[in-house]
Amino acid sequence: MSTMVPLTKSKRATRPEPGLDELLRDGAENAFLTLESALAGAGPTVSHRPTVAAMSLVERSWLIHAAYLLRGRAAEAGPGFDRAAALARLVRHTTRRTTEPGSGAAFEAEVLAVSGWQAEVLPARLRIPATGPEVRVEERPLAADLALRPPGVTLAAEDPSRVLDLAGQVQDFLASGFGPYPTARPNGPLTSGFNLSIALLSSAERPAGLGAQAEELHRRTGADPELLRRGLIDDPGLAERVRHVILNSVSHAVDAVYVPFTVPADGRSRLLADLAHGLLHRLAHPELIAAVDPRLVEALVELLASQVVVAMGGPAGPAGPGAADLERRVGAENIQAAFFLGRTEFLALTHG
């Protein structure tokens, strides 16, 4: 005669994870160590205990709440999600935190972005499209930049404090109002302390001599810099036009973002587009930059910058047909996954 196994046996065997209040009954240090052990799993790891012990009470509270949230959501990121690395990111981020426990969705969004959870979950819901025709993009001609701020047209100098304030608004919008992708890259600029307002300089401060002019044309054409230098010497009119572009256009150097502190007829929307353009170049994932034609990166920056301006209440700006056609084919989220997370497989590019 067989013996029936009570159904309650399996329930007793799967005791639910202890809640945060229960974890904290034995003190903050033990609570953290329990969460650390749960996230580390069976693999070897070095404990963050000394770092946490040196934290202030507020920092320790943030980290424990963050680790508790991560433990509860980690399974959603799939078996490939490195939980120990995710906790390490949270430990490093504690001093840079921008939210506090109890702030609801904002706290949750920060924890899930900084930990790398978003970078796993967001692409998992996307589909890799079928390979399409080769994406063709063209370098924007010098005339296009000249049209934005033509030589000889009076441009009003903008109050630098207003430019910096607007830069802060653009960064805040990309960090919280443009969807989850811009902040989803672990240790990306928006979660690692990059501040557009601090990095910003006027384009008028850029070097614009003969060497810079040759480099600008080399970037656009790929031609030999020395041949370009000779051509600029022989054509003073061309040299002056290139110089005007350098001093009146956006540039994303290593240590600075140069934006024209001048306002043409369309004023705020042009300034918004310039600021978004400069910041987006900083947010472009290194793997995207390494994998695709630089002209496509530029076209994607213009496409996304136009979308930022529209979302912030301005008019749509220019977007190269190559980027716009690619977005229509693969979808806006695929574009963002490739741009912000480096997941270029979602572009399904054909290289000719």
Secondary structure, 3 states (H helix, E strand, C coil): CCCCCCCHHHHHHCCCCCCHHHHHCCCHHHHHHHHHHHHHCCCCCCCCHHHHHCCCHHHHHHHHHHHHHHHHHHHHHCCCCCHHHHHHHHHHHHHHCCCCCCCCHHHHHHHHHHCCHHHHHHHHCCCCCCCCCCCCCCCCCHHHHHHHCCCCCCCEECCHHHHHHHHHHHHHHHHHCCCCHHHHCCCCHHHCCCCHHHHEEEHHHCCCCHHHHHHHHHHHHCCCHHHHHHHHHHCHHHHHHHHHHHHCCCEECCCCEEECCEECCCHHHHHHHHHHHHHHHHHCCHHHHHHCCHHHHHHHHHHHHHHHHHHCCCCCCCCCHHHHHHHHHHCHHHHHHHHHHCCHHHHCCCCC
